[in-house]
Each structure stands twice: as structure tokens, then as C-alpha cells.
Amino acid sequence: MRYEKGRKDATRQRIMEVAAERFRSDGIAASGLAAIMGDAGLTNGAFYPHFQSKGDLVRESLAAAMDDQSNLLREIIAAGGMEAAIAAYLSPEHRDNPGTGCTLAALLPELARQPLDTRSVCSERFLDAVREIASALPPDARDPEAVTLGIYATLIGTLQLARAVNGTALSDRILAAGADAARELVCRGLGDRA
């Protein structure tokens, strides 16, 4: 039986989207191929025409998710600057929805245990996001990339801590404190001109 042109690409894209969401919400190790394929509305046998292994799926789906996040970050910064980016990243909505949120905040410990090729792809995407944030700082900012690394580390760590105690008042306090710390890093990078 022949299928219309583009169906294979659309199916592959669907598998990657479902996998990225499941990996971020449940973890890589806890996400089996059968569940991913079931969520995508496909059988297990439909996996192998698209990917050679779960490792390939992890690498490709997380890279695509990180690209999407970088594009969203670019749009947020263009519309509202760094303040909007900090507010969106450390929002209760982002905290409460890891499946559609930042890949790094959801998966850092597991990513550290992935093969080098997967870690390399994620590192490249991370540096792309760092450059995106750094480009939003004024051109005369002191070492924009270093400032951005500090901001990003603060954002990720804050989100991880807030998720760890989600459902408590402490979670909201962590989000607010992290946002204040990220804003302070922006100000320091601008020589207190922000």
C-alpha cells in the first residue's frame, strides 16, 4: 500500500514530538518505546523505519525540541527583552509543564549520562541559546556570553528547585528569588545601567 508523499516525514516528526514531550515529563530512562509509539498512535514496528535505536530518537528529538525552544526564546526577547524572557522562563506555567518546557531543566542529570554524540548535540543547542540571550544584551555589555552563562545557570537551577518542591509556597518563593537573581546578573553585566 502506497502512502501520500510526505507521510513518512510527518510520522517521523510526530514520533519526535511525542518522544521529546515524554522524555521531558517522565525522563529518558522511564520512557519506553512502546509508550512513545502508543502516544503517537503507532505500533512498535513503525519505529524502525524512522530510527535505528532509542538513542537516535533521544538525540534527534531533544535537538529538535531545543531548536524550538531557541526560536521561542528569540520571539520572547524580540517582543519584550530580557525581562520578558526571565518572566516566561520562571513562570508557574513553565514550572508546571516540564513536558513542553526547557529540555535542560527537565533532563540535565540524565543528559550527563547520555553518549557523547547526544551530549554534543545538546551542548551545541545550549550554546545557540546562550548566544541568543547574549545578543539581547546591549553591545557594550561586559562579556555578554559570560553574563548569559550565569543567567542561564540561574534560570535552570531555579526551575529545577521550584519543580522539586512544587505544590508548596516555597516553590513560588524560589521562582521569585531566581528571577531577582537573574535580573541582578543582567544589571551587573550592564554595569548597573539596566
C-alpha positions as CSV (number, residue, x, y, z in Angstrom):
1,M,0.0,0.0,0.0
2,R,1.4,3.4,-1.0
3,Y,1.1,6.5,1.1
4,E,0.9,10.1,0.0
5,K,4.2,12.0,-0.3
6,G,5.4,13.5,3.0
7,R,3.6,11.0,5.2
8,K,6.8,9.4,6.3
9,D,8.3,12.8,7.3
10,A,5.1,13.7,9.1
11,T,5.1,10.4,11.0
12,R,8.8,10.9,12.0
13,Q,8.1,14.4,13.2
14,R,5.1,13.1,15.2
15,I,7.3,10.4,16.9
16,M,10.0,13.0,17.7
17,E,7.4,15.5,19.2
18,V,5.8,12.8,21.4
19,A,9.2,11.5,22.5
20,A,10.6,14.9,23.4
21,E,7.5,15.6,25.5
22,R,7.6,12.2,27.2
23,F,11.3,12.4,27.9
24,R,10.9,15.9,29.4
25,S,7.9,14.9,31.6
26,D,8.9,11.3,32.6
27,G,12.6,11.1,31.9
28,I,14.6,9.3,29.2
29,A,15.1,6.1,31.1
30,A,11.5,5.9,32.2
31,S,10.2,6.4,28.7
32,G,9.9,3.2,26.8
33,L,9.5,3.0,23.0
34,A,6.2,1.2,23.3
35,A,4.7,4.1,25.3
36,I,6.1,6.7,22.9
37,M,4.8,4.9,19.9
38,G,1.4,4.3,21.5
39,D,1.2,8.0,22.4
40,A,2.0,8.8,18.7
41,G,-0.8,6.5,17.6
42,L,1.6,4.0,16.0
43,T,2.7,0.4,16.6
44,N,6.1,-0.5,17.8
45,G,7.0,-1.8,14.4
46,A,6.6,1.6,12.9
47,F,9.5,2.9,14.9
48,Y,12.4,1.2,13.0
49,P,11.8,2.7,9.5
50,H,12.4,6.1,11.2
51,F,15.1,5.5,13.8
52,Q,17.8,2.8,14.3
53,S,17.6,3.0,18.1
54,K,16.2,4.8,21.1
55,G,19.5,6.6,21.4
56,D,19.0,8.1,17.9
57,L,15.5,9.1,18.9
58,V,16.7,10.7,22.1
59,R,19.4,12.7,20.2
60,E,17.2,13.9,17.4
61,S,14.0,14.6,19.3
62,L,15.9,16.6,22.0
63,A,17.8,18.6,19.4
64,A,14.6,19.5,17.7
65,A,12.9,20.4,21.0
66,M,15.9,22.6,21.9
67,D,15.7,24.3,18.4
68,D,12.0,25.0,19.0
69,Q,12.8,26.5,22.5
70,S,15.6,28.7,21.0
71,N,13.1,30.0,18.4
72,L,10.5,30.7,21.2
73,L,13.2,32.5,23.2
74,R,14.1,34.6,20.2
75,E,10.5,35.7,19.8
76,I,10.1,36.5,23.5
77,I,13.2,38.5,23.6
78,A,12.2,40.4,20.5
79,A,8.8,41.2,21.9
80,G,9.8,42.1,25.5
81,G,13.5,41.9,26.1
82,M,15.3,40.1,28.9
83,E,12.7,40.9,31.5
84,A,10.1,39.0,29.4
85,A,12.5,36.1,28.9
86,I,13.2,35.8,32.6
87,A,9.5,36.1,33.5
88,A,8.4,33.5,30.9
89,Y,11.2,31.0,31.9
90,L,10.5,31.3,35.6
91,S,6.7,31.4,35.3
92,P,4.4,28.9,37.2
93,E,3.2,27.7,33.8
94,H,6.7,26.7,32.8
95,R,7.4,25.1,36.2
96,D,4.2,23.1,36.0
97,N,4.6,21.8,32.4
98,P,8.0,20.2,32.1
99,G,6.9,18.1,29.1
100,T,6.7,21.2,27.0
101,G,9.4,23.2,28.7
102,C,13.1,23.6,28.8
103,T,14.9,20.3,27.9
104,L,17.9,21.1,30.0
105,A,15.9,21.9,33.1
106,A,14.0,18.7,32.8
107,L,16.8,16.4,31.9
108,L,20.3,17.6,32.9
109,P,21.2,14.7,35.2
110,E,20.1,12.2,32.5
111,L,21.8,14.1,29.7
112,A,25.1,13.9,31.6
113,R,24.8,10.1,31.2
114,Q,24.0,10.0,27.5
115,P,26.5,9.1,24.9
116,L,28.9,11.8,23.7
117,D,27.1,12.4,20.4
118,T,23.9,13.2,22.3
119,R,25.7,15.4,24.8
120,S,27.5,17.2,22.0
121,V,24.2,18.0,20.1
122,C,22.6,19.3,23.3
123,S,25.7,21.4,24.1
124,E,25.6,22.9,20.6
125,R,21.9,23.8,21.1
126,F,22.6,25.2,24.6
127,L,25.4,27.5,23.2
128,D,23.0,28.6,20.5
129,A,20.5,29.7,23.2
130,V,23.3,31.4,25.2
131,R,24.3,33.4,22.1
132,E,20.6,34.2,21.6
133,I,20.3,35.7,25.1
134,A,23.8,37.4,24.8
135,S,22.7,39.1,21.6
136,A,19.8,40.7,23.6
137,L,22.2,42.5,25.9
138,P,23.5,45.9,24.8
139,P,26.6,45.7,22.6
140,D,28.7,47.4,25.3
141,A,27.8,44.8,28.0
142,R,30.8,43.4,29.7
143,D,31.5,39.8,28.4
144,P,27.9,39.1,27.3
145,E,28.4,35.4,26.9
146,A,29.8,35.0,30.4
147,V,26.9,37.0,31.8
148,T,24.5,34.9,29.8
149,L,26.0,31.7,31.1
150,G,25.4,32.9,34.6
151,I,21.8,33.9,33.8
152,Y,21.0,30.6,32.1
153,A,22.5,28.6,35.0
154,T,20.4,30.7,37.4
155,L,17.3,30.1,35.4
156,I,17.8,26.3,35.0
157,G,18.7,25.8,38.7
158,T,15.8,27.9,39.9
159,L,13.4,26.0,37.7
160,Q,14.7,22.6,38.9
161,L,14.5,23.6,42.6
162,A,11.0,25.1,42.1
163,R,9.9,21.8,40.5
164,A,11.4,19.8,43.3
165,V,9.1,21.5,45.8
166,N,6.2,22.2,43.5
167,G,2.8,22.4,45.3
168,T,4.3,24.4,48.2
169,A,4.6,28.1,48.9
170,L,8.4,27.6,48.8
171,S,8.2,26.8,45.0
172,D,6.8,30.2,44.2
173,R,9.3,31.9,46.5
174,I,12.1,30.1,44.7
175,L,10.8,31.3,41.3
176,A,10.7,34.9,42.6
177,A,14.1,34.7,44.1
178,G,15.6,33.2,41.0
179,A,14.0,35.9,38.8
180,D,15.6,38.6,41.1
181,A,19.0,36.9,40.9
182,A,18.8,36.7,37.1
183,R,17.8,40.3,36.8
184,E,20.8,41.2,39.1
185,L,23.1,39.3,36.8
186,V,21.7,41.3,33.8
187,C,22.4,44.5,35.7
188,R,25.9,43.5,36.6
189,G,26.6,42.7,33.0
190,L,25.4,46.1,32.0
191,G,27.5,47.9,34.7
192,D,24.3,48.6,36.7
193,R,22.7,50.5,33.8
194,A,19.7,48.2,33.4
